Amino acid sequence: MAVNANTGDIAWRIPLGTSDALEAKGVHNTGAFGQGGPIATAGGLVFIAGTNDNRLRAFESRTGKLLWETKLDTQGCTNPMSYMGRDGKQYVVIVSSGVNGFALQ
């Protein structure tokens, strides 16, 4: 969900995350359990990975349109970070250790 800071109105709202098992059965836009927050960039992007479906996503901040997503090896349970590299490019990083990522099996 995004809130317009000037008016307090909800700018957009979408289910975040998915269930692969439900998608396979034709049930779409279910959302997924959330555990981490987003970051917003000056360029109008919102990055978030805080769902248990192991994905990192980029949304357009004005509309909520999904622009990009990738599957992570494990859950991204933390807020993403952004930094400017020496090469002048902006990078987005996230810790992807999953819940109990270090637990003994």
ZATIMI-848525 format. One record per residue (C-alpha): residue number from 0; residue in three letters; x, y, z; chain. Coordinates in Angstrom, 2 decimals, always signed. Example, Ala and Ser with C-alpha at 12.3 -4.5 7.8 and 13.67 -1.06 7.14 Angstrom:
SITE  num  residuo        x        y        z  cadena
SITE    0      Ala   +12.30    -4.50    +7.80       A
SITE    1      Ser   +13.67    -1.06    +7.14       A
REM end
This chain:
SITE  num  residuo        x        y        z  cadena
SITE    0      Met    +0.00    +0.00    +0.00       A
SITE    1      Ala    +1.21    +3.52    -0.74       A
SITE    2      Val    -0.12    +6.66    +0.93       A
SITE    3      Asn    +0.02   +10.13    -0.61       A
SITE    4      Ala    +2.01   +12.09    +1.97       A
SITE    5      Asn    +0.37   +15.38    +0.93       A
SITE    6      Thr    -3.25   +14.30    +1.31       A
SITE    7      Gly    -3.15   +11.13    +3.42       A
SITE    8      Asp    -5.13    +9.32    +0.71       A
SITE    9      Ile    -4.24    +5.79    -0.32       A
SITE   10      Ala    -2.44    +6.11    -3.67       A
SITE   11      Trp    -2.55    +2.38    -4.49       A
SITE   12      Arg    -3.03    -0.97    -2.85       A
SITE   13      Ile    -2.10    -4.42    -4.18       A
SITE   14      Pro    -1.60    -7.89    -2.71       A
SITE   15      Leu    +2.14    -8.40    -2.15       A
SITE   16      Gly    +3.47   -11.85    -2.85       A
SITE   17      Thr    +2.12   -15.05    -4.23       A
SITE   18      Ser    +1.73   -18.74    -3.53       A
SITE   19      Asp    +3.23   -20.97    -6.24       A
SITE   20      Ala    +0.94   -23.83    -5.20       A
SITE   21      Leu    -2.19   -21.67    -5.54       A
SITE   22      Glu    -0.96   -20.09    -8.78       A
SITE   23      Ala    -0.62   -23.61   -10.24       A
SITE   24      Lys    -4.30   -24.17    -9.38       A
SITE   25      Gly    -5.35   -20.91   -11.08       A
SITE   26      Val    -5.77   -18.86    -7.89       A
SITE   27      His    -4.01   -15.54    -8.46       A
SITE   28      Asn    -3.13   -12.40    -6.47       A
SITE   29      Thr    -3.35   -14.09    -3.07       A
SITE   30      Gly    -0.60   -12.14    -1.36       A
SITE   31      Ala    +1.92   -13.73    +0.99       A
SITE   32      Phe    +2.98   -13.40    +4.61       A
SITE   33      Gly    +5.05   -10.22    +5.01       A
SITE   34      Gln    +8.11    -9.79    +7.21       A
SITE   35      Gly   +10.21    -6.93    +5.84       A
SITE   36      Gly    +9.70    -3.39    +4.66       A
SITE   37      Pro   +10.40    -1.52    +1.44       A
SITE   38      Ile   +12.73    +1.24    +0.33       A
SITE   39      Ala   +11.72    +4.05    -2.01       A
SITE   40      Thr   +14.22    +5.70    -4.34       A
SITE   41      Ala   +14.37    +9.28    -5.60       A
SITE   42      Gly   +13.85    +7.83    -9.07       A
SITE   43      Gly   +10.31    +6.71    -8.24       A
SITE   44      Leu   +10.89    +3.03    -7.48       A
SITE   45      Val    +9.85    +0.95    -4.48       A
SITE   46      Phe   +11.86    -2.21    -3.76       A
SITE   47      Ile   +10.58    -4.91    -1.41       A
SITE   48      Ala   +11.33    -8.55    -0.73       A
SITE   49      Gly    +9.67    -9.04    +2.64       A
SITE   50      Thr    +7.42   -11.95    +1.68       A
SITE   51      Asn    +7.78   -15.67    +2.20       A
SITE   52      Asp    +7.66   -16.35    -1.56       A
SITE   53      Asn   +11.41   -15.69    -2.01       A
SITE   54      Arg   +11.05   -12.78    -4.45       A
SITE   55      Leu   +12.51    -9.28    -4.71       A
SITE   56      Arg   +10.25    -6.83    -6.54       A
SITE   57      Ala   +10.40    -3.30    -7.94       A
SITE   58      Phe    +7.23    -1.21    -8.24       A
SITE   59      Glu    +6.54    +2.18    -9.75       A
SITE   60      Ser    +5.94    +4.37    -6.70       A
SITE   61      Arg    +3.18    +6.50    -8.27       A
SITE   62      Thr    +0.98    +3.68    -9.56       A
SITE   63      Gly    +2.05    +0.45    -7.85       A
SITE   64      Lys    +2.75    -1.17   -11.23       A
SITE   65      Leu    +5.09    -4.14   -10.90       A
SITE   66      Leu    +8.13    -3.32   -13.03       A
SITE   67      Trp   +10.47    -6.18   -12.19       A
SITE   68      Glu   +10.82    -9.23    -9.97       A
SITE   69      Thr   +13.36   -11.96    -9.41       A
SITE   70      Lys   +13.37   -15.19    -7.42       A
SITE   71      Leu   +15.83   -15.30    -4.50       A
SITE   72      Asp   +17.46   -18.48    -3.20       A
SITE   73      Thr   +15.82   -17.88    +0.21       A
SITE   74      Gln   +13.48   -15.37    +1.83       A
SITE   75      Gly   +14.51   -11.72    +1.92       A
SITE   76      Cys   +13.36   -11.00    +5.47       A
SITE   77      Thr   +14.98    -7.57    +5.73       A
SITE   78      Asn   +14.55    -4.17    +4.17       A
SITE   79      Pro   +16.57    -3.68    +0.97       A
SITE   80      Met   +19.39    -1.11    +0.87       A
SITE   81      Ser   +20.61    +1.05    -1.97       A
SITE   82      Tyr   +24.04    +2.55    -2.63       A
SITE   83      Met   +25.93    +4.32    -5.39       A
SITE   84      Gly   +28.83    +2.28    -6.75       A
SITE   85      Arg   +32.22    +3.66    -7.77       A
SITE   86      Asp   +31.09    +3.14   -11.34       A
SITE   87      Gly   +28.29    +5.70   -10.86       A
SITE   88      Lys   +25.52    +3.08   -10.96       A
SITE   89      Gln   +22.93    +2.69    -8.22       A
SITE   90      Tyr   +22.70    -0.79    -6.67       A
SITE   91      Val   +20.02    -2.45    -4.55       A
SITE   92      Val   +21.07    -5.18    -2.10       A
SITE   93      Ile   +19.24    -7.36    +0.40       A
SITE   94      Val   +20.17   -10.00    +2.95       A
SITE   95      Ser   +18.58   -13.23    +1.77       A
SITE   96      Ser   +19.18   -15.77    +4.49       A
SITE   97      Gly   +15.59   -16.83    +5.03       A
SITE   98      Val   +13.85   -17.53    +8.30       A
SITE   99      Asn   +16.08   -19.70   +10.49       A
SITE  100      Gly   +18.64   -19.63    +7.67       A
SITE  101      Phe   +21.36   -20.73   +10.08       A
SITE  102      Ala   +19.37   -23.33   +11.98       A
SITE  103      Leu   +20.85   -26.81   +12.13       A
SITE  104      Gln   +18.94   -29.42   +10.21       A
REM end
